[in-house]
Amino acid sequence: MNTDLLDPDFCYRVIQAKDARFDGRIFTCVTSTGIYCRPVCPARVPKKENCRFVASAAAAEALGFRSCLRCRPETAPGTPAWAGTQAAVARALRLIEDGALDEDGVEELAARVGLGARQLRRLFLAHVGATPQAVAANRRLLTAKQLITETGMSFADIAFASGYQSLRRFNDAVRASYGVAPTALRRDKSAELPAQAGNAITLRLGYRPPFDWERLLAYLAIRAIPGVEEIGITQYRRSFRLGDAAGIITVTPSPKPNALSIRVQGDGALPVRQIATRIRRLFDLDADPQAIAAALRDDALLGLRLAHAAGIRVPGAFDGFELGVRAILGQQVSVKGATTLAGRVVARAGTQLASADGSLTHYFPAPSALAAADLSGLGLTGGRIAALKAFAGAVARGEVDFSPAQTLDEKIAALCAVPGIGEWTAHYIALRAVGEPDAFPASDLGLRKSAGNGAPIATRALEEMAEAWRPWRGYAALLLWMVPEVGASALAAD
C-alpha cells in the first residue's frame, strides 16, 4: 500500500477538490458524525481535524464508522489498495468478491490461495486494514445497501443476492450499520427509484476516470458471439444463464458521472452480486488508470500509445468458459472467421431463448453440453473439435476454472495441460477470462508486429522487452493491439 496516499494533508486536498481520480482509493472517516465518505461526496467538506483517512471501506467499517447516505460508498470503484503488494491478498479479495466467505470460513479461503488462516489475516490487516471476515461483511452490506436504494427487489431477494444466509442476518446487519431498518432506507429513497417492469433491476457501477468506453466497446463488438451478444454504438447486450436464473443484461453509460448503468431482466432469483462482479470484470471497472499510466507512460514504445488511448481497459469476459471457447476458435484464423465459427457452435450446442430479443437468440452452451455435442459439419478441423471438447470436459470436471485462486504461472500450467491449448491461448484466456493484469501472449503475431513497428520481432525479444512492463503487461498488450498504427509522428498528429 502506498502510504503517501494516506498523508492527511494530501488526502484533505483531494477531498477539498472532490477529485474523482481518487474515488475508491481514499475514504474519509468523519469523527464528528461517525460516517465515512468518498472523496467525491457532495456534502460540505468537514473540518480537517475531524477527518481520518483510510484506504478501504472495510477499514472504515472496522473502525466503527457507517457509510454516508449521500455519496454511498457502495457505488465507489473497487479499491486498488486492496490488491496490496501481495498476490495472495489480491487473489483472496477476488474470491471474497465472488462470495467465498458467504458460506465457507477463512480456513477454506486461505487454503485456496496457499496460505494458513493466521498468515492470511495478518496480510489482510497489513494491506487492507481489516480482516477477511470484515471485508466480506462490508461487501455484503454495501451490496445490500445498493440494492435497497436502487431497486424495488424484495428484502428476501436482496438478502440472498447480497450473500446473507438468512433474512434475519440481513436485517440485523443493516440495523447495526445504519441504525434503521431496511424499510427506512428504502422509504428515504423511494421517490428516486426508477420505474422497473417485471423482474428487472437497474444498478449503477462506478469506475475511476479516464475510461475509454468507445475503444473498449469497439474491441468487443468485432468479437461479439452471434446469438449471445449484441453490441451497438453505445450499449452492450447479452443473454445469460446463472444457476436457476436466466435473462438479458444491458449495459450503457450512466447519466451519472463515472459510472455504467446495468439493467438485468430475467427469470428466477437474480444473482445480482454475481452479475455485478462479472460486469465489473468484463469492462475492467476496477482498473486504476493512474497506476497503469505511472508504470507505462515513460516507455518509448508505449508512452505515445497510452497518451492516445488514456483510460484503456482490458476487455474481460462475462463468462470464462465462453471466452476460452472463443479463444480456441480463434487459433490461426481471422477475428471475423472465429466469430462466424462461434455463432455456429452456439446454434448447434446452445439453448434457445423462449423468444428472441433482437439478435439475442441463444444462451451459450454449458461445458457439459459442449463436451457432449456433435460439432461436425461446422467448418471446424478435427483437431479444433478435439481441443474444444477437451477444454469443455476439463471445465465440467473442475480441472480448469476461472477463479483467481491460482497464481498466473499456475493458471497457465493448468490451461496448457489441456490438449490443444498452448502458451498463446493460455495467456489470452488468463488475461481476458481471469483478469490477470500481467498475462502476456508474447508469441502473438500482432503484438510482435506492433512492437517492431510493422516488422515482427522475435517472441523472445518481445518477452525480454515486456519485463519492463510488469505487473501491467496485459495493458501493454492491449495498447499494442488497439493502437498498432505506430509512428510517433502519426500518434502525435492524431
VOLUMPA-239889 format. One record per residue (C-alpha): x, y, z; residue number from 1; residue in one letter. Coordinates in steps of 0.1 Angstrom, whole numbers, plus 2048, in hexadecimal, padded with zeros to 3 digits. Each point is the difference from the previous one (the first is absolute). Layout:
N
<<X; Y; Z>; NUM; 'a'>
...
This chain:
494
<<800; 800; 800>; 1; 'm'>
<<80D; 822; 7F7>; 2; 'n'>
<<801; 813; 821>; 3; 't'>
<<804; 821; 7EE>; 4; 'd'>
<<7DB; 7FE; 7F6>; 5; 'l'>
<<7F7; 800; 825>; 6; 'l'>
<<813; 81F; 809>; 7; 'd'>
<<7E6; 816; 811>; 8; 'p'>
<<809; 820; 7EE>; 9; 'd'>
<<800; 7EF; 7DE>; 10; 'f'>
<<7DF; 7EE; 807>; 11; 'c'>
<<7EF; 820; 80C>; 12; 'y'>
<<80A; 812; 7E0>; 13; 'r'>
<<7F1; 7E4; 7ED>; 14; 'v'>
<<7DE; 802; 812>; 15; 'i'>
<<800; 826; 7FD>; 16; 'q'>
<<804; 7FC; 7DA>; 17; 'a'>
<<7E7; 7E3; 7FF>; 18; 'k'>
<<819; 7EF; 7E9>; 19; 'd'>
<<7F0; 7E2; 7F0>; 20; 'a'>
<<822; 7F1; 7F7>; 21; 'r'>
<<803; 7F5; 825>; 22; 'f'>
<<7DC; 7F3; 803>; 23; 'd'>
<<803; 7DD; 80F>; 24; 'g'>
<<824; 806; 80A>; 25; 'r'>
<<7FA; 817; 81E>; 26; 'i'>
<<7E3; 800; 819>; 27; 'f'>
<<7FA; 81C; 819>; 28; 't'>
<<7F5; 7F6; 823>; 29; 'c'>
<<7F0; 81E; 811>; 30; 'v'>
<<803; 7FE; 825>; 31; 't'>
<<7E6; 81B; 807>; 32; 's'>
<<7E4; 7ED; 7EE>; 33; 't'>
<<80C; 7DB; 801>; 34; 'g'>
<<7FC; 7FC; 7DB>; 35; 'i'>
<<819; 7F9; 7E4>; 36; 'y'>
<<7FF; 80F; 7DD>; 37; 'c'>
<<80F; 7FE; 7DE>; 38; 'r'>
<<816; 81D; 7F4>; 39; 'p'>
<<7E4; 80B; 7E8>; 40; 'v'>
<<7E6; 803; 81B>; 41; 'c'>
<<7E9; 81E; 7F8>; 42; 'p'>
<<7FD; 809; 825>; 43; 'a'>
<<813; 81D; 80F>; 44; 'r'>
<<825; 7F7; 806>; 45; 'v'>
<<805; 7F9; 825>; 46; 'p'>
<<81A; 812; 815>; 47; 'k'>
<<822; 7F1; 7FC>; 48; 'k'>
<<803; 7F8; 825>; 49; 'e'>
<<7E1; 7EA; 7FD>; 50; 'n'>
<<80E; 7EB; 7E3>; 51; 'c'>
<<811; 7DF; 802>; 52; 'r'>
<<80A; 7EF; 7DF>; 53; 'f'>
<<800; 7DB; 7F7>; 54; 'v'>
<<806; 7ED; 7E0>; 55; 'a'>
<<7E1; 7E9; 800>; 56; 's'>
<<7DC; 801; 809>; 57; 'a'>
<<806; 7E0; 815>; 58; 'a'>
<<81A; 812; 815>; 59; 'a'>
<<7E7; 81D; 806>; 60; 'a'>
<<7E5; 7E7; 80B>; 61; 'e'>
<<81A; 7EE; 816>; 62; 'a'>
<<806; 821; 812>; 63; 'l'>
<<7DB; 803; 808>; 64; 'g'>
<<7F6; 81A; 7E5>; 65; 'f'>
<<7E0; 7FC; 7EC>; 66; 'r'>
<<7FD; 808; 7DB>; 67; 's'>
<<7F4; 821; 7F3>; 68; 'c'>
<<7DC; 800; 7F2>; 69; 'l'>
<<809; 81C; 7E8>; 70; 'r'>
<<820; 7F5; 7EE>; 71; 'c'>
<<7F8; 7DB; 806>; 72; 'r'>
<<822; 7EE; 803>; 73; 'p'>
<<7F0; 7E0; 7F2>; 74; 'e'>
<<801; 810; 7DD>; 75; 't'>
<<825; 809; 801>; 76; 'a'>
<<818; 7EF; 7E9>; 77; 'p'>
<<813; 7E2; 80F>; 78; 'g'>
<<81C; 80B; 816>; 79; 't'>
<<822; 7F9; 7EF>; 80; 'p'>
<<810; 801; 822>; 81; 'a'>
<<7EF; 7DF; 807>; 82; 'w'>
<<816; 7F0; 7E6>; 83; 'a'>
<<81D; 809; 817>; 84; 'g'>
<<823; 7F4; 7F9>; 85; 't'>
<<7F7; 7DC; 806>; 86; 'q'>
<<7F2; 7EB; 7E4>; 87; 'a'>
<<7F0; 7EA; 81A>; 88; 'a'>
<<7EC; 81D; 80E>; 89; 'v'>
<<7F5; 80B; 7DD>; 90; 'a'>
<<7F4; 7DC; 7F8>; 91; 'r'>
<<7EF; 7FD; 822>; 92; 'a'>
<<7ED; 821; 7FA>; 93; 'l'>
<<7F4; 7F4; 7DE>; 94; 'r'>
<<7F4; 7E0; 810>; 95; 'l'>
<<7EE; 814; 81C>; 96; 'i'>
<<7EF; 815; 7E5>; 97; 'e'>
<<7F4; 7DF; 7F0>; 98; 'd'>
<<7F1; 7F7; 822>; 99; 'g'>
<<81B; 7E9; 80E>; 100; 'a'>
<<7F8; 80A; 824>; 101; 'l'>
<<7DA; 800; 7FD>; 102; 'd'>
<<7FF; 7DB; 80A>; 103; 'e'>
<<824; 7F4; 805>; 104; 'd'>
<<818; 80B; 81B>; 105; 'g'>
<<822; 812; 7FF>; 106; 'v'>
<<812; 7DF; 802>; 107; 'e'>
<<7F1; 7F4; 7DF>; 108; 'e'>
<<807; 822; 7F0>; 109; 'l'>
<<824; 7FF; 80C>; 110; 'a'>
<<805; 7DD; 7F3>; 111; 'a'>
<<7F4; 80B; 7DD>; 112; 'r'>
<<81B; 81A; 7FE>; 113; 'v'>
<<81B; 7E9; 80F>; 114; 'g'>
<<803; 811; 823>; 115; 'l'>
<<7F8; 7F9; 824>; 116; 'g'>
<<7E2; 812; 80F>; 117; 'a'>
<<815; 813; 819>; 118; 'r'>
<<818; 80C; 7E4>; 119; 'q'>
<<7E3; 80B; 7EA>; 120; 'l'>
<<7F1; 814; 81C>; 121; 'r'>
<<822; 811; 807>; 122; 'r'>
<<804; 809; 7DB>; 123; 'l'>
<<7DD; 80E; 7FF>; 124; 'f'>
<<806; 816; 81E>; 125; 'l'>
<<820; 80C; 7F1>; 126; 'a'>
<<7F4; 807; 7DD>; 127; 'h'>
<<7DA; 806; 804>; 128; 'v'>
<<7FD; 80C; 823>; 129; 'g'>
<<7E5; 7E6; 808>; 130; 'a'>
<<7FC; 7DB; 804>; 131; 't'>
<<7F3; 7EA; 7E4>; 132; 'p'>
<<7DF; 7FC; 813>; 133; 'q'>
<<7FD; 825; 804>; 134; 'a'>
<<806; 805; 7DB>; 135; 'v'>
<<7E5; 7E6; 7F7>; 136; 'a'>
<<7E7; 80F; 818>; 137; 'a'>
<<807; 822; 7F1>; 138; 'n'>
<<7FA; 7F4; 7DD>; 139; 'r'>
<<7DF; 7EF; 80A>; 140; 'r'>
<<7F4; 81F; 812>; 141; 'l'>
<<809; 818; 7E4>; 142; 'l'>
<<7F0; 7E9; 7E6>; 143; 't'>
<<7E1; 7FF; 815>; 144; 'a'>
<<7FF; 825; 804>; 145; 'k'>
<<803; 806; 7DB>; 146; 'q'>
<<7E4; 7E7; 7F8>; 147; 'l'>
<<7EA; 810; 81B>; 148; 'i'>
<<804; 823; 7F2>; 149; 't'>
<<803; 7F9; 7DB>; 150; 'e'>
<<7E7; 7E4; 7FA>; 151; 't'>
<<7DD; 7F5; 80A>; 152; 'g'>
<<80B; 7DD; 808>; 153; 'm'>
<<7F0; 7EF; 81E>; 154; 's'>
<<816; 800; 81F>; 155; 'f'>
<<801; 7DA; 800>; 156; 'a'>
<<80E; 801; 7DC>; 157; 'd'>
<<819; 81B; 80B>; 158; 'i'>
<<80C; 7EB; 81D>; 159; 'a'>
<<806; 7E3; 7E9>; 160; 'f'>
<<810; 814; 7E4>; 161; 'a'>
<<818; 812; 819>; 162; 's'>
<<80C; 7DF; 80F>; 163; 'g'>
<<7EE; 7FF; 821>; 164; 'y'>
<<7F5; 7DE; 80C>; 165; 'q'>
<<7DF; 80C; 80E>; 166; 's'>
<<7E9; 81E; 800>; 167; 'l'>
<<806; 804; 825>; 168; 'r'>
<<825; 804; 7FB>; 169; 'r'>
<<7FA; 819; 7E5>; 170; 'f'>
<<7E9; 815; 816>; 171; 'n'>
<<818; 7FE; 81D>; 172; 'd'>
<<81D; 80B; 7EB>; 173; 'a'>
<<7ED; 81E; 7F1>; 174; 'v'>
<<7F4; 80B; 822>; 175; 'r'>
<<822; 7FD; 810>; 176; 'a'>
<<811; 815; 7E5>; 177; 's'>
<<7E6; 81A; 7F7>; 178; 'y'>
<<7EC; 801; 820>; 179; 'g'>
<<7DF; 7FB; 7EE>; 180; 'v'>
<<7ED; 7E3; 7F0>; 181; 'a'>
<<803; 7F9; 7DB>; 182; 'p'>
<<7DD; 80E; 7FB>; 183; 't'>
<<80B; 822; 80C>; 184; 'a'>
<<81D; 801; 7E7>; 185; 'l'>
<<7E8; 7F8; 7E4>; 186; 'r'>
<<7E6; 819; 80C>; 187; 'r'>
<<81A; 81C; 7FF>; 188; 'd'>
<<809; 7F7; 7DC>; 189; 'k'>
<<7DF; 7F4; 7F2>; 190; 's'>
<<7FA; 81F; 7EB>; 191; 'a'>
<<821; 7FB; 7EE>; 192; 'e'>
<<7FA; 7DB; 7F6>; 193; 'l'>
<<7FD; 7FC; 7DA>; 194; 'p'>
<<7E2; 7F0; 7F1>; 195; 'a'>
<<808; 7DB; 7FB>; 196; 'q'>
<<7EA; 7E9; 7EE>; 197; 'a'>
<<7FB; 7DC; 80B>; 198; 'g'>
<<81E; 7ED; 80E>; 199; 'n'>
<<819; 81B; 7F6>; 200; 'a'>
<<819; 814; 813>; 201; 'i'>
<<818; 81D; 7F8>; 202; 't'>
<<821; 806; 811>; 203; 'l'>
<<81B; 81A; 7FD>; 204; 'r'>
<<825; 7F4; 800>; 205; 'l'>
<<81B; 81A; 805>; 206; 'g'>
<<822; 802; 7F1>; 207; 'y'>
<<81F; 816; 804>; 208; 'r'>
<<805; 818; 7E3>; 209; 'p'>
<<80C; 802; 7E5>; 210; 'p'>
<<7ED; 7E3; 7EF>; 211; 'f'>
<<803; 7FA; 7DB>; 212; 'd'>
<<7DD; 7F2; 7FC>; 213; 'w'>
<<7FF; 804; 7DA>; 214; 'e'>
<<821; 7ED; 7F9>; 215; 'r'>
<<7F6; 7E4; 818>; 216; 'l'>
<<7DE; 7FC; 7F0>; 217; 'l'>
<<80F; 800; 7DE>; 218; 'a'>
<<818; 7E4; 80A>; 219; 'y'>
<<7E3; 7EB; 80E>; 220; 'l'>
<<7E9; 807; 7E2>; 221; 'a'>
<<815; 7EF; 7E6>; 222; 'i'>
<<804; 7E2; 817>; 223; 'r'>
<<7DB; 7FE; 80B>; 224; 'a'>
<<7F2; 7DD; 7FF>; 225; 'i'>
<<7E2; 7FE; 7E9>; 226; 'p'>
<<7E0; 7F7; 812>; 227; 'g'>
<<80F; 807; 822>; 228; 'v'>
<<80E; 824; 7FE>; 229; 'e'>
<<7F3; 81F; 7EF>; 230; 'e'>
<<815; 81F; 800>; 231; 'i'>
<<7F6; 822; 7F3>; 232; 'g'>
<<811; 822; 7FF>; 233; 'i'>
<<7F8; 808; 824>; 234; 't'>
<<7F4; 7E0; 810>; 235; 'q'>
<<808; 7DC; 807>; 236; 'y'>
<<7E5; 7E5; 803>; 237; 'r'>
<<802; 7DB; 806>; 238; 'r'>
<<7ED; 7E1; 80C>; 239; 's'>
<<80B; 7EF; 820>; 240; 'f'>
<<7F8; 7E1; 814>; 241; 'r'>
<<80D; 7FC; 824>; 242; 'l'>
<<7F2; 7E5; 815>; 243; 'g'>
<<7DB; 801; 7FE>; 244; 'd'>
<<7FF; 823; 7F3>; 245; 'a'>
<<801; 80A; 7DC>; 246; 'a'>
<<7F9; 820; 7EC>; 247; 'g'>
<<80E; 81E; 7EE>; 248; 'i'>
<<81A; 81A; 80C>; 249; 'i'>
<<803; 822; 7F1>; 250; 't'>
<<81E; 817; 808>; 251; 'v'>
<<800; 825; 7F6>; 252; 't'>
<<813; 81F; 80D>; 253; 'p'>
<<7EE; 80E; 81F>; 254; 's'>
<<7F3; 824; 800>; 255; 'p'>
<<813; 803; 821>; 256; 'k'>
<<825; 807; 7FB>; 257; 'p'>
<<81A; 7E5; 800>; 258; 'n'>
<<7E8; 7E2; 800>; 259; 'a'>
<<7EE; 7E7; 7EB>; 260; 'l'>
<<7DB; 7F7; 802>; 261; 's'>
<<7F8; 7DB; 801>; 262; 'i'>
<<7DD; 7F3; 7F9>; 263; 'r'>
<<7F9; 7DC; 808>; 264; 'v'>
<<7DF; 7F0; 7F6>; 265; 'q'>
<<7F9; 7DB; 804>; 266; 'g'>
<<7F0; 7E3; 811>; 267; 'd'>
<<809; 7F0; 821>; 268; 'g'>
<<811; 810; 81E>; 269; 'a'>
<<819; 817; 7EF>; 270; 'l'>
<<823; 7FC; 80F>; 271; 'p'>
<<806; 825; 7FF>; 272; 'v'>
<<821; 800; 812>; 273; 'r'>
<<80F; 7E5; 7E9>; 274; 'q'>
<<7F3; 813; 7E1>; 275; 'i'>
<<80F; 821; 80D>; 276; 'a'>
<<822; 7EF; 806>; 277; 't'>
<<800; 7F1; 7DD>; 278; 'r'>
<<7F7; 821; 7F0>; 279; 'i'>
<<81B; 812; 813>; 280; 'r'>
<<819; 7E7; 7F3>; 281; 'r'>
<<7F2; 801; 7DD>; 282; 'l'>
<<806; 825; 7FE>; 283; 'f'>
<<81E; 801; 817>; 284; 'd'>
<<7EF; 81A; 817>; 285; 'l'>
<<818; 7FB; 81D>; 286; 'd'>
<<81E; 80A; 7EB>; 287; 'a'>
<<816; 81C; 80E>; 288; 'd'>
<<809; 816; 7E2>; 289; 'p'>
<<819; 815; 814>; 290; 'q'>
<<814; 7E2; 80C>; 291; 'a'>
<<801; 7F1; 7DC>; 292; 'i'>
<<80A; 822; 7F1>; 293; 'a'>
<<81B; 805; 81A>; 294; 'a'>
<<810; 7DE; 7F6>; 295; 'a'>
<<7FC; 803; 7DA>; 296; 'l'>
<<7FF; 825; 7F6>; 297; 'r'>
<<826; 805; 7FE>; 298; 'd'>
<<806; 7E1; 7EB>; 299; 'd'>
<<80D; 808; 7DD>; 300; 'a'>
<<7E8; 7E7; 7EF>; 301; 'l'>
<<7E1; 805; 816>; 302; 'l'>
<<801; 824; 80C>; 303; 'g'>
<<7F1; 810; 7E1>; 304; 'l'>
<<7E7; 7E4; 7FC>; 305; 'r'>
<<7F4; 805; 824>; 306; 'l'>
<<7FD; 825; 7FA>; 307; 'a'>
<<7EA; 7F8; 7E1>; 308; 'h'>
<<7EB; 7E7; 814>; 309; 'a'>
<<7FE; 80D; 823>; 310; 'a'>
<<7E8; 7EC; 815>; 311; 'g'>
<<807; 7E0; 7ED>; 312; 'i'>
<<7F0; 7E1; 810>; 313; 'r'>
<<806; 7DA; 7FB>; 314; 'v'>
<<7E1; 7F2; 7F0>; 315; 'p'>
<<7F6; 7E4; 817>; 316; 'g'>
<<7E6; 7E6; 7FF>; 317; 'a'>
<<7DE; 7FB; 810>; 318; 'f'>
<<806; 7DA; 7FF>; 319; 'd'>
<<822; 7F1; 800>; 320; 'g'>
<<7F6; 7E0; 7EF>; 321; 'f'>
<<7F0; 814; 7E4>; 322; 'e'>
<<820; 814; 7FB>; 323; 'l'>
<<815; 7E1; 800>; 324; 'g'>
<<7EB; 7F0; 7E4>; 325; 'v'>
<<803; 820; 7EC>; 326; 'r'>
<<826; 800; 805>; 327; 'a'>
<<803; 7DC; 7F4>; 328; 'i'>
<<7EB; 808; 7E2>; 329; 'l'>
<<816; 81E; 7F9>; 330; 'g'>
<<820; 7EB; 7FD>; 331; 'q'>
<<810; 807; 7DD>; 332; 'q'>
<<7E0; 80F; 7F1>; 333; 'v'>
<<7F5; 824; 7FC>; 334; 's'>
<<7EB; 812; 81A>; 335; 'v'>
<<7E3; 800; 7E8>; 336; 'k'>
<<804; 7DB; 7F9>; 337; 'g'>
<<801; 7F8; 825>; 338; 'a'>
<<7E0; 814; 805>; 339; 't'>
<<7EE; 7EC; 7E5>; 340; 't'>
<<80B; 7DF; 80F>; 341; 'l'>
<<7F5; 80B; 822>; 342; 'a'>
<<7DD; 808; 7F3>; 343; 'g'>
<<7FE; 7DD; 7F0>; 344; 'r'>
<<80B; 7EF; 821>; 345; 'v'>
<<7E6; 814; 813>; 346; 'v'>
<<7E4; 7F7; 7E7>; 347; 'a'>
<<80A; 7DB; 802>; 348; 'r'>
<<806; 7FB; 825>; 349; 'a'>
<<7F0; 81E; 812>; 350; 'g'>
<<7DD; 803; 80E>; 351; 't'>
<<7E7; 816; 7EE>; 352; 'q'>
<<7EF; 81D; 813>; 353; 'l'>
<<7DB; 7FB; 805>; 354; 'a'>
<<7FC; 81E; 7E8>; 355; 's'>
<<81B; 813; 7ED>; 356; 'a'>
<<809; 822; 80D>; 357; 'd'>
<<80E; 813; 7E3>; 358; 'g'>
<<81D; 7EC; 7F3>; 359; 's'>
<<803; 7EE; 821>; 360; 'l'>
<<7F3; 7DD; 7FA>; 361; 't'>
<<815; 7E7; 815>; 362; 'h'>
<<811; 7FA; 821>; 363; 'y'>
<<824; 7F6; 7FD>; 364; 'f'>
<<803; 7DA; 804>; 365; 'p'>
<<80A; 7F2; 822>; 366; 'a'>
<<822; 7EE; 802>; 367; 'p'>
<<7EF; 7DE; 803>; 368; 's'>
<<7E9; 807; 7E2>; 369; 'a'>
<<81D; 80A; 7EA>; 370; 'l'>
<<815; 7E2; 80A>; 371; 'a'>
<<7E4; 7E9; 7F5>; 372; 'a'>
<<7F6; 814; 7E1>; 373; 'a'>
<<804; 7F4; 7DC>; 374; 'd'>
<<816; 81C; 7F1>; 375; 'l'>
<<805; 7F0; 7DD>; 376; 's'>
<<7F6; 814; 7E1>; 377; 'g'>
<<807; 822; 810>; 378; 'l'>
<<820; 807; 7ED>; 379; 'g'>
<<816; 7F5; 81D>; 380; 'l'>
<<81E; 7EA; 7FC>; 381; 't'>
<<802; 7E0; 812>; 382; 'g'>
<<81C; 80E; 816>; 383; 'g'>
<<7EB; 81F; 809>; 384; 'r'>
<<7E2; 7EA; 809>; 385; 'i'>
<<816; 7EA; 816>; 386; 'a'>
<<80E; 81F; 812>; 387; 'a'>
<<7DE; 80F; 806>; 388; 'l'>
<<7F3; 7DF; 80F>; 389; 'k'>
<<81F; 7FB; 815>; 390; 'a'>
<<7FD; 824; 80D>; 391; 'f'>
<<7DA; 7FC; 807>; 392; 'a'>
<<806; 7DF; 812>; 393; 'g'>
<<81C; 80F; 815>; 394; 'a'>
<<7E9; 81D; 80B>; 395; 'v'>
<<7E3; 7E9; 806>; 396; 'a'>
<<815; 7EA; 816>; 397; 'r'>
<<80F; 81D; 813>; 398; 'g'>
<<823; 7FB; 7F4>; 399; 'e'>
<<800; 823; 7F1>; 400; 'v'>
<<7EE; 81D; 810>; 401; 'd'>
<<801; 826; 7FC>; 402; 'f'>
<<803; 80A; 825>; 403; 's'>
<<81E; 815; 80B>; 404; 'p'>
<<80B; 7E6; 819>; 405; 'a'>
<<81F; 7F5; 7EC>; 406; 'q'>
<<81E; 815; 7F7>; 407; 't'>
<<805; 80A; 7DC>; 408; 'l'>
<<81A; 7E4; 7FB>; 409; 'd'>
<<7E9; 7E6; 810>; 410; 'e'>
<<7E3; 80B; 7EA>; 411; 'k'>
<<815; 7FF; 7E0>; 412; 'i'>
<<80D; 7DD; 80A>; 413; 'a'>
<<7DC; 7F4; 806>; 414; 'a'>
<<7F4; 80D; 7DE>; 415; 'l'>
<<81E; 7F3; 7ED>; 416; 'c'>
<<7F9; 7DD; 80E>; 417; 'a'>
<<7E0; 7FF; 7EB>; 418; 'v'>
<<808; 7F1; 7DE>; 419; 'p'>
<<7FE; 81A; 7E5>; 420; 'g'>
<<808; 81E; 816>; 421; 'i'>
<<822; 80F; 7FE>; 422; 'g'>
<<812; 81E; 810>; 423; 'e'>
<<7EE; 81A; 7E9>; 424; 'w'>
<<7DD; 7F4; 807>; 425; 't'>
<<808; 7FB; 825>; 426; 'a'>
<<80C; 823; 805>; 427; 'h'>
<<7E3; 80E; 7EC>; 428; 'y'>
<<7E7; 7EE; 816>; 429; 'i'>
<<812; 80A; 81F>; 430; 'a'>
<<800; 825; 7F5>; 431; 'l'>
<<7DC; 803; 7F6>; 432; 'r'>
<<7ED; 7E4; 812>; 433; 'a'>
<<813; 800; 821>; 434; 'v'>
<<80A; 825; 801>; 435; 'g'>
<<825; 7FA; 805>; 436; 'e'>
<<80F; 823; 7F9>; 437; 'p'>
<<823; 7F1; 7FA>; 438; 'd'>
<<7F6; 7E5; 7E6>; 439; 'a'>
<<812; 806; 7E0>; 440; 'f'>
<<7FD; 7EA; 7E0>; 441; 'p'>
<<822; 809; 7F3>; 442; 'a'>
<<7FE; 7E8; 7E2>; 443; 's'>
<<7E3; 814; 7F1>; 444; 'd'>
<<808; 80C; 7DD>; 445; 'l'>
<<7ED; 820; 805>; 446; 'g'>
<<813; 809; 81F>; 447; 'l'>
<<822; 7F7; 7F0>; 448; 'r'>
<<7F7; 816; 7E2>; 449; 'k'>
<<7F5; 81D; 815>; 450; 's'>
<<81F; 7FE; 816>; 451; 'a'>
<<815; 800; 7E0>; 452; 'g'>
<<7ED; 81D; 7F0>; 453; 'n'>
<<7F3; 7E9; 7E5>; 454; 'g'>
<<81D; 7E7; 7FD>; 455; 'a'>
<<7FA; 7E4; 819>; 456; 'p'>
<<81A; 7FB; 81A>; 457; 'i'>
<<809; 7DE; 80F>; 458; 'a'>
<<7EB; 7F3; 81D>; 459; 't'>
<<81E; 7FE; 817>; 460; 'r'>
<<809; 824; 7F8>; 461; 'a'>
<<7DC; 80B; 809>; 462; 'l'>
<<801; 7EC; 820>; 463; 'e'>
<<81F; 812; 80B>; 464; 'e'>
<<7F2; 822; 7F6>; 465; 'm'>
<<7E0; 7F9; 814>; 466; 'a'>
<<813; 7FA; 820>; 467; 'e'>
<<801; 826; 805>; 468; 'a'>
<<7DA; 801; 7FE>; 469; 'w'>
<<7F9; 7E9; 81E>; 470; 'r'>
<<7E7; 7FD; 811>; 471; 'p'>
<<7EC; 811; 7E5>; 472; 'w'>
<<80A; 7EB; 7E1>; 473; 'r'>
<<7DC; 7FA; 7F8>; 474; 'g'>
<<7F9; 825; 7FC>; 475; 'y'>
<<81F; 803; 7EB>; 476; 'a'>
<<7F3; 7E4; 7EA>; 477; 'a'>
<<7DF; 813; 7FB>; 478; 'l'>
<<812; 81F; 7F7>; 479; 'l'>
<<814; 7ED; 7E6>; 480; 'l'>
<<7E1; 7F0; 7F2>; 481; 'w'>
<<7E8; 81E; 802>; 482; 'm'>
<<818; 81B; 7F5>; 483; 'v'>
<<816; 7EE; 7E7>; 484; 'p'>
<<804; 81C; 7E6>; 485; 'e'>
<<820; 80C; 810>; 486; 'v'>
<<816; 819; 7F5>; 487; 'g'>
<<807; 81B; 819>; 488; 'a'>
<<7F7; 819; 7E6>; 489; 's'>
<<7DF; 7EF; 7F8>; 490; 'a'>
<<7F5; 7FF; 824>; 491; 'l'>
<<80C; 823; 808>; 492; 'a'>
<<7EC; 80D; 7E2>; 493; 'a'>
<<7E1; 7EE; 808>; 494; 'd'>
